[in-house]
């Protein structure tokens, strides 16, 4: 994506100029023509190198900020405030720079005659397909404020689920990182000091020592690897992480990794329930907002966060497209428990699909909460035992040769 400056006029000859993010000049020209403008000039903006621009690529708008924006936007529209004035108000109140920039872009496009959904379409880095589809459906039905309320509710639920899992995993992650850091420092800085002591004792009392105990040999070997081969280990870890990231970003790698996560004991159960909660919440929000069912199926699969669910939704899409049911193909995939398939089937037959999907989402969000708490309760003592065992191993391995030498000398 690049930034392009344009100059154009409308049919009445009124000039218009501004900037637009697009992949090419032709895309800018096409979008301007769709607004009924006559293009005079389009030129790419070349910005100076900025460190900030590099980090901006890895930055995303927080779900919480986006939900607040959606709720405020719905409230302003429902109160009767004009569209452009609502956007100007939100632009002034928003603190998130990335979101503010997107609101400016939406306001400029709406001001030029675009629909709200069409303007959000030109800000894909902020407004995802689900958001844009729900807004487009609400705008088409003349109920934009209701659609924005549903979007806000959807984002709040997804944000709560994400924060719930993230907060539960933060403590174990911090403990593991700190433990690895401390053990690296001990092995790299303190163990060599003990090795020097062993050598001095052997020099002072020749023949008094024997071969080092196996525990000490293991610790010394680790120390030698860290101190003498760090320039090999560090690049290897970086390259390994980069290779894993590249592999996971491929279609095949993503499918294999997501399938592997589902098979991990205890962890896999949580991964499955998180994916099902996101899938059902997204599907329910799309259906209740009036998004076409085929589009809702595609979006719910893409936003579930798991390639296995997405693959299952491709089969559901094919089934519905040829006149079949939603629940039928779901029953053929193990990622969907029987309860989910049955409730979806009941929702289809009764015409209350979104209600059933909401109930599925509520159930699995509660399940995720319970499972994460149980896993955290198990992980804490396990990590303490593992870290304590490693530290104890290192300490014993360092003092054991000194005790043996002392006994021999005495």
ChimeraX attribute file (.defattr): number of C-alpha atoms within 10 A of each C-alpha:
attribute: neighborCount
match mode: 1-to-1
recipient: residues
	/A:1	8
	/A:2	13
	/A:3	18
	/A:4	19
	/A:5	16
	/A:6	20
	/A:7	17
	/A:8	20
	/A:9	16
	/A:10	16
	/A:11	9
	/A:12	7
	/A:13	10
	/A:14	9
	/A:15	13
	/A:16	15
	/A:17	14
	/A:18	13
	/A:19	17
	/A:20	25
	/A:21	18
	/A:22	17
	/A:23	12
	/A:24	15
	/A:25	19
	/A:26	11
	/A:27	13
	/A:28	22
	/A:29	18
	/A:30	13
	/A:31	17
	/A:32	22
	/A:33	14
	/A:34	12
	/A:35	15
	/A:36	16
	/A:37	23
	/A:38	18
	/A:39	18
	/A:40	13
	/A:41	12
	/A:42	20
	/A:43	14
	/A:44	16
	/A:45	13
	/A:46	9
	/A:47	9
	/A:48	7
	/A:49	8
	/A:50	8
	/A:51	8
	/A:52	8
	/A:53	12
	/A:54	10
	/A:55	9
	/A:56	10
	/A:57	9
	/A:58	7
	/A:59	11
	/A:60	11
	/A:61	15
	/A:62	14
	/A:63	19
	/A:64	16
	/A:65	17
	/A:66	20
	/A:67	22
	/A:68	16
	/A:69	21
	/A:70	23
	/A:71	19
	/A:72	19
	/A:73	23
	/A:74	22
	/A:75	17
	/A:76	19
	/A:77	19
	/A:78	14
	/A:79	10
	/A:80	9
	/A:81	13
	/A:82	11
	/A:83	16
	/A:84	14
	/A:85	13
	/A:86	18
	/A:87	21
	/A:88	13
	/A:89	14
	/A:90	19
	/A:91	20
	/A:92	11
	/A:93	11
	/A:94	17
	/A:95	11
	/A:96	13
	/A:97	11
	/A:98	16
	/A:99	22
	/A:100	18
	/A:101	15
	/A:102	20
	/A:103	23
	/A:104	16
	/A:105	20
	/A:106	24
	/A:107	23
	/A:108	18
	/A:109	22
	/A:110	20
	/A:111	14
	/A:112	16
	/A:113	15
	/A:114	19
	/A:115	17
	/A:116	19
	/A:117	22
	/A:118	17
	/A:119	22
	/A:120	27
	/A:121	19
	/A:122	18
	/A:123	20
	/A:124	13
	/A:125	15
	/A:126	20
	/A:127	18
	/A:128	14
	/A:129	19
	/A:130	23
	/A:131	26
	/A:132	20
	/A:133	24
	/A:134	27
	/A:135	28
	/A:136	24
	/A:137	20
	/A:138	21
	/A:139	18
	/A:140	13
	/A:141	12
	/A:142	11
	/A:143	17
	/A:144	23
	/A:145	22
	/A:146	20
	/A:147	27
	/A:148	26
	/A:149	18
	/A:150	24
	/A:151	26
	/A:152	25
	/A:153	18
	/A:154	21
	/A:155	24
	/A:156	18
	/A:157	22
	/A:158	20
	/A:159	15
	/A:160	14
	/A:161	18
	/A:162	14
	/A:163	12
	/A:164	16
	/A:165	18
	/A:166	12
	/A:167	11
	/A:168	16
	/A:169	16
	/A:170	10
	/A:171	13
	/A:172	15
	/A:173	11
	/A:174	11
	/A:175	15
	/A:176	15
	/A:177	11
	/A:178	12
	/A:179	19
	/A:180	13
	/A:181	11
	/A:182	13
	/A:183	17
	/A:184	16
	/A:185	14
	/A:186	16
	/A:187	21
	/A:188	20
	/A:189	14
	/A:190	14
	/A:191	22
	/A:192	17
	/A:193	12
	/A:194	16
	/A:195	15
	/A:196	11
	/A:197	13
	/A:198	19
	/A:199	13
	/A:200	12
	/A:201	16
	/A:202	15
	/A:203	12
	/A:204	10
	/A:205	13
	/A:206	11
	/A:207	9
	/A:208	15
	/A:209	19
	/A:210	12
	/A:211	8
	/A:212	17
	/A:213	13
	/A:214	10
	/A:215	17
	/A:216	22
	/A:217	14
	/A:218	15
	/A:219	19
	/A:220	22
	/A:221	13
	/A:222	17
	/A:223	22
	/A:224	16
	/A:225	16
	/A:226	19
	/A:227	15
	/A:228	12
	/A:229	12
	/A:230	13
	/A:231	11
	/A:232	11
	/A:233	13
	/A:234	12
	/A:235	11
	/A:236	12
	/A:237	11
	/A:238	11
	/A:239	12
	/A:240	12
	/A:241	12
	/A:242	12
	/A:243	12
	/A:244	12
	/A:245	13
	/A:246	12
	/A:247	15
	/A:248	16
	/A:249	13
	/A:250	11
	/A:251	10
	/A:252	11
	/A:253	16
	/A:254	18
	/A:255	18
	/A:256	15
	/A:257	16
	/A:258	19
	/A:259	18
	/A:260	11
	/A:261	16
	/A:262	19
	/A:263	13
	/A:264	12
	/A:265	9
	/A:266	13
	/A:267	14
	/A:268	16
	/A:269	17
	/A:270	23
	/A:271	20
	/A:272	25
	/A:273	24
	/A:274	24
	/A:275	24
	/A:276	27
	/A:277	28
	/A:278	25
	/A:279	26
	/A:280	25
	/A:281	27
	/A:282	30
	/A:283	29
	/A:284	23
	/A:285	26
	/A:286	29
	/A:287	19
	/A:288	16
	/A:289	25
	/A:290	18
	/A:291	21
	/A:292	13
	/A:293	16
	/A:294	14
	/A:295	16
	/A:296	24
	/A:297	24
	/A:298	19
	/A:299	23
	/A:300	25
	/A:301	27
	/A:302	20
	/A:303	19
	/A:304	22
	/A:305	18
	/A:306	24
	/A:307	22
	/A:308	22
	/A:309	26
	/A:310	22
	/A:311	16
	/A:312	19
	/A:313	24
	/A:314	15
	/A:315	18
	/A:316	22
	/A:317	23
	/A:318	15
	/A:319	16
	/A:320	17
	/A:321	12
	/A:322	8
	/A:323	9
	/A:324	13
	/A:325	18
	/A:326	21
	/A:327	21
	/A:328	17
	/A:329	19
	/A:330	23
	/A:331	17
	/A:332	12
	/A:333	17
	/A:334	11
	/A:335	18
	/A:336	17
	/A:337	14
	/A:338	13
	/A:339	11
	/A:340	21
	/A:341	19
	/A:342	16
	/A:343	18
	/A:344	25
	/A:345	20
	/A:346	15
	/A:347	17
	/A:348	16
	/A:349	11
	/A:350	10
	/A:351	11
	/A:352	14
	/A:353	20
	/A:354	22
	/A:355	17
	/A:356	22
	/A:357	24
	/A:358	17
	/A:359	18
	/A:360	21
	/A:361	26
	/A:362	15
	/A:363	14
	/A:364	21
	/A:365	24
	/A:366	13
	/A:367	17
	/A:368	21
	/A:369	17
	/A:370	12
	/A:371	18
	/A:372	21
	/A:373	16
	/A:374	12
	/A:375	15
	/A:376	15
	/A:377	12
	/A:378	11
	/A:379	15
	/A:380	13
	/A:381	11
	/A:382	12
	/A:383	15
	/A:384	14
	/A:385	12
	/A:386	13
	/A:387	17
	/A:388	13
	/A:389	12
	/A:390	14
	/A:391	16
	/A:392	12
	/A:393	15
	/A:394	20
	/A:395	16
	/A:396	13
	/A:397	21
	/A:398	24
	/A:399	13
	/A:400	15
	/A:401	20
	/A:402	17
	/A:403	11
	/A:404	16
	/A:405	17
	/A:406	13
	/A:407	10
	/A:408	13
	/A:409	10
	/A:410	6
